[in-house]
């Protein structure tokens, strides 16, 4: 279907809804690389005018990627909740933006609306929003999840403790875990990206984390971020597994490049839940995403990278995950060129995920060849913390020595909590106080605090090594 508008005395024509969406996106290098982005600022604004006047329900009848050829499209449309959508079904995309920014869009109303929204709808409205709009609306979305603690409560922000090591050395991993725990990190998950896919190595890591959490009664969960098929083998062999991890994308082709299907994810979820390892809940799935993955897999189907990213969230919510995070700047400048593009993408991803009802976190990061630096990450961190981010990543010194990229540190999380007043998950916060790591106000205690835990962890590390 052709779409037309006139702007500045110039006529603009868009071949279909995919082109309207792509041209309405803020400028980013990935869309330019794919030949999808607007050729001028005027064309971008014209596309936004067209988009603003489109009824939201057009996304239910005009699939950006054909229903017949894409299982993600089928999951999105087959799972659509018409009753939940009804309160906004009469709105255009522009009207929906105004409604989201108004007083009627309360946390409870947005939670009830989430099953009625498709990823394409939330991607569309995000393209009409300024950064402060994305922060304001996402802040109103509360998504609470549970496994061994409670994540996503208002006034809380968790941290994934990421103890990556280039050789998966258990002593090195344990040292990073100790570093993170002593700075109040680890309530979202103690989650490692293993350097090896060896089943023996993966088992050693799983068993180490299991023993560590049990011995010190830490109210958190662990995850070895290996491919879902490896995790299935671990569970089959009786290895203790808390969470199942997988990278996912927004199209069938992208997910096949990752080696996954919806059926495989369902099998893994059922297997993890059958273990009944959670204490306050059984949400067992952990997904990571990132703008540009569909382009990398040559699987975007002519859809812009931000909309493809939102479609990945449509897949994720089928599995009621404990954690979802965009690894926003990890893929590189080919997709998000500089700090400005990374900041915008991070806000978009968080907004879209939360509006769809997902427990969104963010790996606030960049690669060393991007036109970005740690000041950009500070800016995005502050914006996302105020937007109600469920969790961020904590890496020793913000420098991941295994994946070779720059993220956020344990210290960064402390600063954000100090500035915003956000606190850890309640069960984990109580444990930190019990261990004399923090005081009741959430501040780290003076040097010498937590010595019993330090001694115990050091003994544990020596025994493990």
Secondary structure as the mmCIF struct_conf table of DSSP 4:
data_model
#
loop_
_struct_conf.conf_type_id
_struct_conf.id
_struct_conf.beg_label_comp_id
_struct_conf.beg_label_asym_id
_struct_conf.beg_label_seq_id
_struct_conf.end_label_comp_id
_struct_conf.end_label_asym_id
_struct_conf.end_label_seq_id
STRN STRN1 UNK A 3 UNK A 7
TURN_TY1_P TURN_TY1_P1 UNK A 8 UNK A 9
STRN STRN2 UNK A 10 UNK A 14
BEND BEND1 UNK A 15 UNK A 16
HELX_RH_AL_P HELX_RH_AL_P1 UNK A 17 UNK A 24
BEND BEND2 UNK A 25 UNK A 25
HELX_LH_PP_P HELX_LH_PP_P1 UNK A 26 UNK A 27
HELX_RH_AL_P HELX_RH_AL_P2 UNK A 29 UNK A 33
TURN_TY1_P TURN_TY1_P2 UNK A 34 UNK A 35
BEND BEND3 UNK A 37 UNK A 37
BEND BEND4 UNK A 39 UNK A 40
HELX_RH_AL_P HELX_RH_AL_P3 UNK A 41 UNK A 52
TURN_TY1_P TURN_TY1_P3 UNK A 53 UNK A 53
BEND BEND5 UNK A 54 UNK A 54
STRN STRN3 UNK A 55 UNK A 55
TURN_TY1_P TURN_TY1_P4 UNK A 56 UNK A 57
HELX_RH_AL_P HELX_RH_AL_P4 UNK A 58 UNK A 61
BEND BEND6 UNK A 62 UNK A 62
BEND BEND7 UNK A 64 UNK A 65
HELX_RH_3T_P HELX_RH_3T_P1 UNK A 67 UNK A 69
HELX_RH_AL_P HELX_RH_AL_P5 UNK A 71 UNK A 78
TURN_TY1_P TURN_TY1_P5 UNK A 79 UNK A 79
HELX_RH_AL_P HELX_RH_AL_P6 UNK A 82 UNK A 85
HELX_RH_3T_P HELX_RH_3T_P2 UNK A 86 UNK A 88
TURN_TY1_P TURN_TY1_P6 UNK A 89 UNK A 90
STRN STRN4 UNK A 92 UNK A 92
HELX_RH_AL_P HELX_RH_AL_P7 UNK A 93 UNK A 101
BEND BEND8 UNK A 102 UNK A 102
TURN_TY1_P TURN_TY1_P7 UNK A 103 UNK A 104
HELX_RH_AL_P HELX_RH_AL_P8 UNK A 107 UNK A 113
HELX_RH_3T_P HELX_RH_3T_P3 UNK A 114 UNK A 116
HELX_RH_AL_P HELX_RH_AL_P9 UNK A 119 UNK A 126
TURN_TY1_P TURN_TY1_P8 UNK A 127 UNK A 128
HELX_RH_AL_P HELX_RH_AL_P10 UNK A 131 UNK A 139
TURN_TY1_P TURN_TY1_P9 UNK A 140 UNK A 140
STRN STRN5 UNK A 145 UNK A 146
BEND BEND9 UNK A 147 UNK A 149
STRN STRN6 UNK A 150 UNK A 151
TURN_TY1_P TURN_TY1_P10 UNK A 154 UNK A 155
STRN STRN7 UNK A 156 UNK A 156
STRN STRN8 UNK A 158 UNK A 161
TURN_TY1_P TURN_TY1_P11 UNK A 166 UNK A 167
HELX_RH_AL_P HELX_RH_AL_P11 UNK A 170 UNK A 181
TURN_TY1_P TURN_TY1_P12 UNK A 182 UNK A 184
BEND BEND10 UNK A 187 UNK A 188
STRN STRN9 UNK A 189 UNK A 192
BEND BEND11 UNK A 195 UNK A 195
HELX_RH_AL_P HELX_RH_AL_P12 UNK A 199 UNK A 215
TURN_TY1_P TURN_TY1_P13 UNK A 216 UNK A 217
BEND BEND12 UNK A 219 UNK A 219
STRN STRN10 UNK A 222 UNK A 224
HELX_RH_AL_P HELX_RH_AL_P13 UNK A 228 UNK A 236
TURN_TY1_P TURN_TY1_P14 UNK A 237 UNK A 238
STRN STRN11 UNK A 244 UNK A 247
BEND BEND13 UNK A 250 UNK A 251
HELX_RH_AL_P HELX_RH_AL_P14 UNK A 252 UNK A 258
TURN_TY1_P TURN_TY1_P15 UNK A 259 UNK A 259
HELX_RH_AL_P HELX_RH_AL_P15 UNK A 262 UNK A 274
TURN_TY1_P TURN_TY1_P16 UNK A 275 UNK A 275
BEND BEND14 UNK A 279 UNK A 280
STRN STRN12 UNK A 285 UNK A 289
TURN_TY1_P TURN_TY1_P17 UNK A 291 UNK A 292
HELX_RH_AL_P HELX_RH_AL_P16 UNK A 293 UNK A 296
TURN_TY1_P TURN_TY1_P18 UNK A 297 UNK A 298
TURN_TY1_P TURN_TY1_P19 UNK A 301 UNK A 302
HELX_RH_AL_P HELX_RH_AL_P17 UNK A 305 UNK A 316
HELX_RH_3T_P HELX_RH_3T_P4 UNK A 317 UNK A 319
BEND BEND15 UNK A 322 UNK A 322
STRN STRN13 UNK A 323 UNK A 327
TURN_TY1_P TURN_TY1_P20 UNK A 328 UNK A 329
BEND BEND16 UNK A 330 UNK A 331
TURN_TY1_P TURN_TY1_P21 UNK A 333 UNK A 335
BEND BEND17 UNK A 336 UNK A 336
STRN STRN14 UNK A 338 UNK A 338
HELX_RH_AL_P HELX_RH_AL_P18 UNK A 339 UNK A 355
TURN_TY1_P TURN_TY1_P22 UNK A 356 UNK A 357
STRN STRN15 UNK A 360 UNK A 363
STRN STRN16 UNK A 366 UNK A 366
TURN_TY1_P TURN_TY1_P23 UNK A 368 UNK A 369
BEND BEND18 UNK A 370 UNK A 370
STRN STRN17 UNK A 371 UNK A 371
HELX_RH_AL_P HELX_RH_AL_P19 UNK A 374 UNK A 386
TURN_TY1_P TURN_TY1_P24 UNK A 387 UNK A 388
BEND BEND19 UNK A 390 UNK A 390
STRN STRN18 UNK A 391 UNK A 394
HELX_RH_3T_P HELX_RH_3T_P5 UNK A 396 UNK A 398
STRN STRN19 UNK A 399 UNK A 400
TURN_TY1_P TURN_TY1_P25 UNK A 401 UNK A 404
STRN STRN20 UNK A 405 UNK A 406
HELX_RH_AL_P HELX_RH_AL_P20 UNK A 410 UNK A 420
STRN STRN21 UNK A 423 UNK A 423
HELX_RH_AL_P HELX_RH_AL_P21 UNK A 426 UNK A 434
TURN_TY1_P TURN_TY1_P26 UNK A 435 UNK A 436
BEND BEND20 UNK A 437 UNK A 437
STRN STRN22 UNK A 438 UNK A 438
TURN_TY1_P TURN_TY1_P27 UNK A 440 UNK A 441
BEND BEND21 UNK A 442 UNK A 442
HELX_LH_PP_P HELX_LH_PP_P2 UNK A 443 UNK A 443
STRN STRN23 UNK A 444 UNK A 444
HELX_LH_PP_P HELX_LH_PP_P3 UNK A 445 UNK A 446
TURN_TY1_P TURN_TY1_P28 UNK A 447 UNK A 450
HELX_RH_AL_P HELX_RH_AL_P22 UNK A 451 UNK A 464
#
